[in-house]
Amino acid sequence: MTKLLEDVDRLARDAGKAIMAVYRREFNVEEKDDKSPLTEADKAAHEIIVNGLNALPMGIPVLSEEDIDAFPVPDAEGRYWLVDPLDGTKEFIKRNDEFTVNIALIEQGKPVLGVVVAPALGTAYLAAEGLGAVKVEKDGTRHTLQVAGRPDATTPWRVVGSRSHPSPDLADWLNKLGEHEMLPMGSSLKLCVIAEGKADVYPRLGPTCLWDTGAAQAVVEQAGGRVETLEGEPLGYAVPSETLNPHFVVWGNG
């Protein structure tokens, strides 16, 4: 698993370099059928990642946000790659640096390996079953990730929220949570800051897709946290006939 994690990390970083080449200049923005934005960077990263994953000897099928129709079914062992070539395209367009490359390996409906690279920040989050989770800094320094645990009764909850996708149901949920402070953030970085213990909870009461969460969920879980539906079940990735996630909450305690 260590070698595979290194290979996927390299692919994500290569995609990040292609993204940054576009980020540093003017670029056009298209609109997909679902009204979400699409740029040259999304397309370039998609090609690099899919070609790289297909070149690996395991022959695992790939589900990428940018070519859903090309995905057949998981392999005989229930495995598939789950890819968001550029998560946080709205943040990319705003040029606030909070966008990521997400690659996850799904096995029997569960993310067992995840790589999240934030190319503009120069950081990466890597996780795999049996290996735990680490953050790799811009200078190559590695830190083992561990969630913070539940705050004590006198400490406000540190709540991560979306920069670009506010939810009308969030206020009610936060009222029930109690005293809190908000940390706005874009892309899958919202889950990653919980994995590194810099936030306590991330309630997502709006639409997301499988590829938005798979890689970062692996990071959170290997750091000791939980990603659950509102019914308390682990967020799952079974045969993806439906690519939308239910509402979920990321908890920084096991």
C-alpha positions in Angstrom: 0.0 0.0 0.0 2.9 2.3 0.6 4.1 2.2 -3.0 0.6 2.7 -4.3 0.2 5.7 -2.0 3.4 7.2 -3.4 2.3 6.6 -7.0 -1.0 8.3 -6.4 0.6 11.2 -4.6 2.9 11.7 -7.6 0.0 11.7 -10.0 -1.9 14.2 -7.9 1.1 16.5 -7.7 1.6 16.3 -11.5 -2.0 17.3 -11.9 -1.5 20.1 -9.5 1.4 21.4 -11.6 -0.9 21.5 -14.6 -3.5 23.3 -12.6 -1.0 25.9 -11.4 0.2 26.5 -15.0 -3.4 27.6 -15.8 -3.9 29.4 -12.5 -1.0 31.8 -13.1 -2.5 33.2 -16.4 -5.8 34.2 -17.8 -8.2 31.4 -18.5 -11.8 30.8 -19.8 -14.6 29.4 -17.7 -17.3 27.1 -19.3 -20.5 26.0 -17.7 -21.4 22.3 -17.5 -24.9 20.9 -17.8 -25.4 21.1 -14.0 -24.4 24.8 -14.1 -21.1 24.2 -12.3 -18.0 25.8 -13.7 -15.3 24.1 -15.8 -11.9 25.4 -16.8 -8.9 24.3 -18.8 -7.3 23.3 -15.5 -10.0 20.8 -14.7 -9.6 19.1 -18.1 -5.8 19.0 -17.9 -5.7 17.5 -14.5 -8.3 14.9 -15.5 -6.2 13.7 -18.4 -3.1 13.4 -16.3 -4.8 11.5 -13.5 -6.9 9.1 -15.5 -4.0 8.2 -17.8 -1.7 7.7 -14.9 -4.2 5.5 -13.0 -5.0 3.5 -16.1 -1.2 2.8 -16.5 -1.0 1.2 -13.0 -0.8 -2.6 -13.2 -3.9 -3.2 -11.1 -6.4 -2.4 -13.8 -8.9 -0.7 -11.5 -11.6 1.3 -13.2 -11.7 5.1 -12.8 -14.7 7.3 -11.9 -13.8 11.0 -12.5 -16.1 13.9 -12.2 -15.0 15.1 -15.7 -16.0 11.8 -17.5 -18.7 10.0 -15.5 -19.9 8.2 -18.6 -16.6 6.4 -19.1 -16.9 4.6 -15.8 -18.0 0.9 -16.2 -18.5 -0.8 -12.8 -16.1 -1.6 -9.9 -13.8 -4.5 -10.5 -14.4 -8.0 -9.2 -13.0 -7.0 -5.8 -15.4 -4.0 -5.5 -12.6 -1.5 -6.2 -12.6 1.7 -8.2 -10.7 5.0 -8.3 -12.7 8.0 -7.4 -11.3 11.3 -8.7 -12.0 15.0 -8.5 -9.3 16.5 -10.8 -10.0 20.0 -9.4 -12.2 20.3 -6.3 -13.2 23.8 -5.6 -13.3 25.2 -9.1 -15.2 28.2 -7.7 -12.3 28.9 -5.4 -9.9 28.5 -8.3 -11.8 31.1 -10.3 -11.8 33.4 -7.3 -8.0 32.8 -6.9 -8.1 32.3 -3.2 -5.9 29.2 -3.3 -8.4 26.9 -1.5 -8.7 24.2 -4.2 -7.5 20.6 -4.3 -6.8 17.5 -6.3 -8.7 14.5 -4.8 -7.9 10.8 -5.6 -9.4 8.0 -3.5 -9.3 4.2 -3.8 -12.7 2.7 -3.0 -13.0 -0.9 -1.9 -16.3 -2.5 -1.1 -17.9 0.9 -0.7 -15.2 2.3 1.6 -12.4 4.8 0.9 -9.2 2.8 1.9 -6.7 5.2 0.4 -6.9 9.0 -0.1 -4.6 11.7 -1.5 -5.6 15.4 -1.3 -3.1 17.9 -2.8 -3.6 21.6 -2.5 -1.2 22.8 -5.2 -1.5 26.6 -4.6 -0.7 26.0 -0.9 2.1 23.5 -1.6 0.6 20.9 0.9 -0.7 17.4 0.6 -2.7 15.0 2.8 -2.0 11.3 2.4 -3.8 8.3 4.0 -4.2 4.6 3.6 -5.5 1.8 5.8 -2.7 0.4 7.9 -0.5 3.5 7.3 -2.4 6.2 9.1 -2.6 9.8 7.8 0.0 12.5 7.3 0.3 16.1 6.1 3.2 16.9 3.8 4.3 20.5 4.1 5.7 22.6 1.2 9.3 21.9 2.4 8.6 18.1 2.5 8.2 18.0 6.3 5.7 15.3 7.3 3.3 15.4 10.3 1.2 12.5 11.5 -2.4 13.6 11.6 -4.7 13.1 14.6 -8.1 14.7 15.2 -8.5 17.0 18.2 -11.3 15.1 20.0 -14.4 16.6 21.5 -13.9 20.1 23.0 -14.5 20.5 26.7 -17.6 22.1 28.1 -16.0 25.6 28.3 -14.5 25.6 24.8 -16.6 26.6 21.7 -16.8 24.2 18.9 -14.6 25.1 15.9 -17.0 24.6 12.9 -15.8 24.5 9.3 -18.1 26.0 6.8 -18.2 26.3 3.0 -17.1 29.6 1.4 -19.2 29.1 -1.8 -22.1 26.9 -0.7 -24.1 28.3 2.2 -26.9 26.2 3.5 -30.2 27.5 4.9 -30.4 24.5 7.2 -27.1 25.2 8.8 -28.3 27.8 11.3 -30.7 25.3 13.0 -28.0 22.7 13.2 -25.6 25.1 14.8 -28.1 26.2 17.3 -28.4 22.7 18.5 -24.7 22.2 18.6 -24.2 25.1 21.1 -21.4 27.7 21.4 -19.2 27.7 18.3 -16.9 29.7 16.1 -16.9 29.5 12.3 -14.0 28.7 10.0 -14.9 29.3 6.4 -12.9 27.2 3.9 -13.2 25.9 0.3 -12.9 22.4 -1.3 -12.0 19.2 0.5 -9.7 21.2 2.8 -12.7 21.4 5.1 -12.3 17.8 6.0 -8.5 17.9 6.1 -8.4 20.6 8.7 -10.5 18.4 11.0 -8.0 15.5 10.3 -5.1 17.7 11.5 -7.0 18.9 14.6 -7.5 22.5 13.6 -11.3 22.2 13.6 -13.8 20.0 15.4 -16.8 19.5 13.1 -18.0 20.1 9.6 -21.7 19.8 8.9 -22.5 19.6 5.2 -26.3 20.1 4.8 -26.1 20.8 1.1 -25.3 18.9 -2.1 -22.0 17.2 -2.7 -20.9 14.3 -4.9 -18.9 11.2 -4.2 -15.7 12.7 -5.6 -15.9 15.7 -3.4 -15.5 13.6 -0.2 -13.9 10.2 -0.9 -10.2 11.1 -0.7 -10.5 13.5 2.3 -12.8 11.0 4.1 -9.9 8.5 4.0 -7.7 11.1 5.6 -10.2 11.9 8.3 -10.9 8.3 9.2 -7.2 7.4 9.3 -6.6 10.4 11.6 -9.2 9.0 14.0 -12.3 11.0 12.9 -15.7 10.1 11.5 -17.7 11.1 8.4 -21.4 10.2 9.0 -24.8 10.7 7.5 -27.4 12.5 9.6 -28.6 9.0 10.6 -25.2 8.2 12.1 -24.1 5.8 9.3 -20.6 6.0 7.7 -20.7 7.9 4.4 -20.5 5.2 1.9 -19.4 4.7 -1.8 -21.1 1.5 -2.9 -21.6 0.9 -6.7 -22.2 4.5 -7.7 -25.6 4.4 -9.5 -26.1 7.7 -7.6 -23.2 10.1 -7.4 -24.8 12.5 -4.9 -24.0 12.2 -1.3 -26.6 12.5 1.4 -26.2 15.3 4.0 -23.3 14.4 6.4 -21.3 15.6 9.3 -17.5 15.2 9.8 -16.6 14.8 13.4 -13.1 15.3 14.8 -13.5 12.6 17.5 -13.7 8.8 17.1 
